[in-house]
Amino acid sequence: MIYGRSRYRFAAVLLLLVASHFGLRPWLGDPRWAPDFLLLALLVYSIRTTPGRASIAGFLVGLLGDALTPVAFGSGALAHTIVGYLAAWGKAVFFAENALVSGGFFFVGTWIRDVLVLLAGGYGGGSAFFWQIAVWSPLKALSTAIVGVGVLIVFQRWLEMRIAE
């Protein structure tokens, strides 16, 4: 759990990521490959909490995303809930405080979320699905992983994480 000043620093990093999603992300180019700061905030939160709390946070992040792009309402909430739960559960199994492993963690979390959103939204099959899963989702996952590792390195004292190079 998070106590004292650490709680406020952690919240400040999460708020910075949320603000970056709405303030910085539109300026970073095509949203198909721009980093997903909201998902990154969810993954950073999930690393430090229980699966139940991460699921609730994932549901709320997903609802926010669905409210902003209501094409397949509910698919984002479902996908973020699953990813939040798996991230919190999986940290005990495979999460190490290493920059490369953290990058892989962010990459896989972003890619799984994209696959779940597409499948739950009824977009399974076809060439558009293939291009999204094979090209655009890995690019978004890579950009999110790069930003995520950067956030962990820059704010490692605030997040109380020891990132080994």
C-alpha positions as CSV (number, residue, x, y, z in Angstrom):
1,M,0.0,0.0,0.0
2,I,0.9,3.6,-0.4
3,Y,1.5,5.8,2.6
4,G,2.4,9.4,3.5
5,R,4.0,11.7,0.9
6,S,4.5,8.7,-1.4
7,R,0.7,8.6,-1.9
8,Y,0.6,12.2,-3.1
9,R,3.6,11.7,-5.4
10,F,2.1,8.6,-6.9
11,A,-1.2,10.4,-7.4
12,A,0.6,13.3,-9.1
13,V,2.3,11.0,-11.6
14,L,-1.1,9.4,-12.4
15,L,-2.7,12.8,-12.8
16,L,0.2,13.9,-15.0
17,L,-0.4,10.8,-17.2
18,V,-4.1,11.5,-17.4
19,A,-3.5,15.2,-18.3
20,S,-1.0,14.1,-20.9
21,H,-3.6,11.9,-22.5
22,F,-5.9,14.8,-23.1
23,G,-3.4,17.6,-23.5
24,L,-0.3,16.1,-25.1
25,R,-1.5,13.0,-27.0
26,P,-3.5,15.0,-29.7
27,W,-0.3,16.7,-30.6
28,L,1.7,13.5,-31.1
29,G,0.2,12.5,-34.4
30,D,-2.1,9.7,-35.5
31,P,-4.0,8.2,-32.5
32,R,-3.5,4.7,-34.0
33,W,0.2,4.8,-32.9
34,A,0.4,7.6,-30.3
35,P,1.1,6.4,-26.8
36,D,-2.0,5.7,-24.6
37,F,-1.4,7.6,-21.4
38,L,-4.6,6.5,-19.8
39,L,-3.7,2.8,-20.2
40,L,-0.2,3.6,-19.0
41,A,-1.7,5.2,-15.8
42,L,-3.8,2.1,-15.3
43,L,-0.8,-0.2,-15.7
44,V,1.3,1.9,-13.3
45,Y,-1.5,1.8,-10.8
46,S,-2.1,-1.9,-11.3
47,I,1.6,-2.6,-10.5
48,R,1.1,-1.2,-7.0
49,T,-2.4,-2.5,-6.0
50,T,-4.5,-5.5,-5.7
51,P,-6.4,-7.2,-8.6
52,G,-9.7,-6.0,-7.3
53,R,-8.8,-2.4,-7.1
54,A,-7.0,-2.6,-10.5
55,S,-10.2,-4.1,-12.0
56,I,-12.3,-1.2,-10.6
57,A,-9.8,1.3,-11.9
58,G,-9.7,-0.4,-15.3
59,F,-13.5,-0.3,-15.5
60,L,-13.5,3.4,-14.8
61,V,-10.8,4.1,-17.3
62,G,-12.6,2.0,-19.8
63,L,-15.9,3.8,-19.2
64,L,-14.1,7.1,-19.7
65,G,-12.6,5.9,-23.0
66,D,-16.0,4.6,-24.1
67,A,-17.7,7.8,-23.3
68,L,-15.3,9.7,-25.5
69,T,-15.5,7.2,-28.4
70,P,-18.9,5.5,-28.1
71,V,-18.6,3.4,-31.3
72,A,-18.7,0.1,-29.4
73,F,-19.7,1.2,-25.9
74,G,-18.7,-1.2,-23.2
75,S,-15.8,-2.9,-25.1
76,G,-13.3,-0.5,-23.6
77,A,-14.6,-1.0,-20.1
78,L,-14.4,-4.7,-20.5
79,A,-11.0,-4.7,-22.0
80,H,-9.5,-2.3,-19.4
81,T,-11.1,-4.2,-16.5
82,I,-9.5,-7.4,-17.8
83,V,-6.1,-5.8,-18.4
84,G,-6.1,-4.1,-15.0
85,Y,-6.9,-7.4,-13.3
86,L,-4.3,-9.3,-15.2
87,A,-1.6,-6.6,-14.7
88,A,-2.2,-6.6,-10.9
89,W,-2.3,-10.4,-10.7
90,G,0.6,-10.8,-13.1
91,K,3.0,-8.5,-11.3
92,A,3.5,-11.1,-8.6
93,V,4.3,-13.8,-11.2
94,F,6.5,-12.0,-13.7
95,F,7.0,-8.4,-12.9
96,A,10.6,-7.5,-12.1
97,E,11.9,-4.0,-11.5
98,N,13.9,-3.9,-14.7
99,A,13.5,-1.4,-17.6
100,L,13.3,-4.1,-20.3
101,V,10.7,-6.2,-18.4
102,S,8.7,-3.1,-17.6
103,G,8.7,-2.2,-21.3
104,G,7.5,-5.7,-22.2
105,F,4.8,-5.4,-19.5
106,F,3.5,-2.1,-21.0
107,F,3.8,-3.5,-24.6
108,V,1.8,-6.6,-23.9
109,G,-0.8,-4.8,-21.8
110,T,-1.4,-2.3,-24.5
111,W,-1.6,-5.0,-27.2
112,I,-3.9,-7.2,-25.2
113,R,-6.2,-4.3,-24.5
114,D,-6.4,-3.4,-28.2
115,V,-7.2,-7.1,-29.2
116,L,-9.9,-7.2,-26.5
117,V,-11.5,-3.9,-27.6
118,L,-11.7,-5.1,-31.2
119,L,-13.1,-8.5,-30.3
120,A,-15.6,-7.2,-27.8
121,G,-16.6,-4.4,-30.2
122,G,-17.4,-6.9,-32.9
123,Y,-14.5,-6.1,-35.2
124,G,-13.1,-9.7,-35.3
125,G,-12.1,-10.8,-38.8
126,G,-11.4,-9.0,-42.1
127,S,-8.4,-7.1,-43.3
128,A,-9.1,-4.1,-41.1
129,F,-8.9,-6.3,-38.0
130,F,-5.6,-7.8,-39.3
131,W,-4.0,-4.5,-40.0
132,Q,-5.1,-3.1,-36.6
133,I,-3.7,-6.1,-34.7
134,A,-0.6,-6.7,-36.8
135,V,0.5,-3.1,-37.5
136,W,-1.2,-0.3,-35.6
137,S,-1.6,-2.1,-32.2
138,P,2.1,-3.1,-32.0
139,L,3.1,0.5,-33.0
140,K,0.9,1.9,-30.3
141,A,2.1,-0.7,-27.8
142,L,5.7,0.2,-28.6
143,S,5.2,3.9,-28.2
144,T,3.3,3.3,-24.9
145,A,6.1,1.0,-23.7
146,I,8.8,3.6,-24.5
147,V,6.9,6.4,-22.7
148,G,6.1,4.0,-19.8
149,V,9.8,3.1,-19.3
150,G,10.6,6.8,-19.5
151,V,8.0,7.6,-16.8
152,L,9.3,4.8,-14.5
153,I,12.9,6.0,-14.9
154,V,12.2,9.7,-14.5
155,F,9.8,9.2,-11.6
156,Q,11.3,6.2,-10.0
157,R,11.8,7.9,-6.6
158,W,8.2,9.1,-6.6
159,L,6.9,5.7,-7.6
160,E,9.3,4.0,-5.2
161,M,10.5,1.6,-7.9
162,R,14.0,0.4,-8.5
163,I,14.5,0.2,-12.2
164,A,17.7,-1.7,-13.2
165,E,19.2,-0.8,-16.6
